Amino acid sequence: MIFRIFDVVLVRGFMNSQLQPSLDIGFGLILNHPHMIIIHPSVVIGNNVQINAGARIIGNITLGDNVIVGANAVVTKTFPDGAVHVGIPAINIA
């Protein structure tokens, strides 16, 4: 119930983002400027992940530990731990 209130009021209302209750999220998730972030329900998010404004994470993928997703990146495939995703479609630059 509390997550539902958080989701409807804060995430969708103020930040205009889509985060599903079924997301598997590790510790230390950081949403930098969390506007227009869309994360597919089947995505698995590791520990200490940073997701920036406008990012789209689509499909049945895993974001490993210590991953950074750049602003407006469209992530469509799994990348290793410590990766930095940028671009459309996202590529690993680290």
N, C-alpha and C positions, 0 to 999 in steps of 0.2 A: 504494500500500500504506500509506504513512504517513497519507494523508488518511483512508483507511478506518479505521485504528486511532483516529485523532483523532475521527472521526465516531461510531463505535460507543461508545467508552469515554467521551470527554469530552462531546460534544454530546448524544447520546441518553441516556447513563447518568447523568451528573451534572446536566446542565442541562434534561433532558427537552424538548429542542427538536428540530426537524426541518430540517436543512439538507442539500440534495442535492449530490453531487459535481459535477453538471452545471451548477450555478449560475454565471452570468457576473457576477463581483463586481469592482468597481473598487477603487482604492486607498483606504485609510482607513476601511474599514467598522468601525463601533463598535456592539457589541451591549451596551447598558446593561442590567444585570441580566438576562442571557440565559436566562430561564426561560420555558418554554412558547411559544417563538417558532416559528412555522411559516411557511416560505417555499416557495411552489410552485416546482417545478423549472424552469419556463419564464420566471421573473422575471429581468430584467436590472437589476443594482444599480450605480448610478453611483459616482463618487468622493465621499469624505467624507460618507457616509450614516450616520445614527444610527438604530438600531432598538431600541425599548424593550421591556420585559418584556411577555409575553403577546400581542405583535403577530402578526397573521395577514396575510400578503401572498399573495393568491390570484389566479390567472389569468395570462394572457399579457400582462403589463404591464412597464413600465419605470419604475424609480425614478431620477430625474435626479440630477445632482450637488447636493451640499449639502442633501439632503432629511432631514427628521426625521420619524420615525414614532412617534407617541405610544404610551404603554402601553395594551395591549388594543385598539388600533385594528385594524379590519378593512379593509384596502386592497384594492379590487376594480377600480380603474381607474388609468390613468397620469396623473400630475400633473407640472407643469413643474419645472425646476431651482429650488432654494431653497424648495420647498414644505414646509409643516408639516402632516402628516396626523394627525387625531384623530377619534375617534368610531367608531360602528358604524352604517352604513358610514362609512368615513373621508371627511372633507371637508377642504378646504384652508383653513387659517385665517391663512396668512401671505401 
